[in-house]
Amino acid sequence: ESLEQPDIILQQSIRDMQDAIDKDQSNLSNLEAQQGQLQQKQAGLQESIADLQAQLQFCLAENNEQLAKSIIKKKLHAENALKTLSQQLLNMAASKKRKQAELTERQEKCQAIREKLALVNETTEMQASPENSESYSNVSQDDIELALLYAKQDYAQQGEKT
């Protein structure tokens, strides 16, 4: 029964893929928001490290080693946190790139299914209308040969691009 109604199957596939695309876009937006927050934290840590460095220079100029050690400890903690945060940002950027590629692939597949559905609908309409099918049967052998040559040319050009 489902073979008799491919348009229904294709429509359901399109709905399913569109749901997945919407979910992917939402996940990607959330990832971008998280990345923005991490970048703000990174900027704050860099500013803190610069402030601590200035404080350290002042303590050393005043020969206050006890206070300098305390600032060095804070600075080392901040630098370690910055390293961790930078790695998280790198991982997030890679994840974002991967998710964007998956989204693009899913969008292309969905578009291909939409095109198949349009073709199925067009074919169904042509089969349902006998007066239209007669006008399409006037395709000559030369028309077929010409279409084949164009298809080969398109195929060759696509091969050169990749």
N, C-alpha and C positions, 0 to 999 in steps of 0.2 A: 504494500500500500504506500509506503514512504517513497518507493521508487517512482510511483506515479505522480508524486507531488514534490519534485525537487525544490520548487520555490519556497515551500514551507520550511524545509530543512535549511535552506540557505538563509531565509529570514531569521530563523532561530539562531543560526551560527553568527549572523551579524549582530543580533541583540547580545549574545553571550560575549562576543569579542568587544563590543562597545562597552559593556559593563567592565570587562577587564581593562580596557583602555582608560576608562574613567577612574578606576581604582589605581592604575599605574600613574596617572597624572596627579591624583591626590597624594600618593606616596612620594612622588617626585617633588611636589610642592612642600610637603612636610620636611623632606630631606634638605631642600634649599633653605627653609626657615631655620632648621637646626644648624646648618652650615653657617648661616648669618650670625646666629647666636655665638657659635664657637669662634668665629672671626672677631666678634666684639670682645669676647673673653681674651683672645690672643692679643688684641691691641691693648687691652687693659693690663695684661701681664707684661707686655713689652714696656709700657709706660712705667709700671711699678719697678721693673728691673732698672730702668734708666734713673728713676728717683733714688732707688737704693744705691746705685753706683755713685750718684752725687753725694749722698749721705756718707758713703764709705770714704770717699775722697776727703770730705770735711773732717771725719773722725781721724783719719790718718794724718791730716795736716795739723790737727790738734793733739796728736800723740795719745789718743784715747783708744788703746787697743781693746779694752773690755767691750766698749760700745761697738767698735769695728768688728769684733768677732760675732756679736749679736746680729749686726747688719749683714755680714757675710753669710750667716746661717739663713737669714730670711731670703737673701739674694739667691743662694743655692736652691732653696725650696722653690722659689719662683721660676728659676731657670729649668728645674726638673719638670715643673708643671707645664712650662712652655713647650718643652720637648714632647711631652705626652700629648698636649693639645695639638701641636703641629702634626704629629703622627696621626691623630684622630682626623684631622682635616684632610690629610693625604688619603687616608682610607675612605673617607666620606666622598672625596672627589672621584676616586676610582669607582665607588659604588654608584654614585650619581651618573657617571659616564656609562656604566653598564646598564643601569635602569633606563637611561635615555635611549640606548641602543635597542633594548628590549621593547620599549614603547614604540619606537619608530618601526621596528619589525612587525609588531602587532598591528599598527595602523596600516602598514602596507598590505598585510594579509587581509585585513578587513576590507580594504579598498578592492582587492582582487576578488573577494567574495561578492562585494556589491556589483562588480562588473559581471561576474558569472550570473548573478541574479538577473541583471538587466538583459543579458543574453538569453537566459532561460525564458524570461517574460516575452522577449521579442520573438523567440522561436515559437512559443506557445501561441502568441497572437497570429503569427504567420500561418501556423497549422490550422488555427481556428477559422481563418478567413481564406476560403478557396480562391476567391478572385485575386487576392494578393499573391498567392503562391504561384499562380499562372504567370504573373508578370515577372516573377523572379526566375522562372524557368527559362527565360530567353537569354541566358548567359551562354555566350559562344565559347568555343574552345580557345579562341584568341584572347578573350577576356581572362580566362583561367590562366593561360600562359603569361600574360602581362602581369597579373596579380602575383603569380609565382616569382617572376623576376624581381618585382618590387619587394616581396618578402625576403628573397635571398639578399638583396642589396641592404635592406634594413638589418638583417641578421649579421651580415659582414661588418657593417658599421658599428653595431653593438659589440662585436667581438674585438674590434680595434680599440674601443673605449676602455675595455677592461684589461 
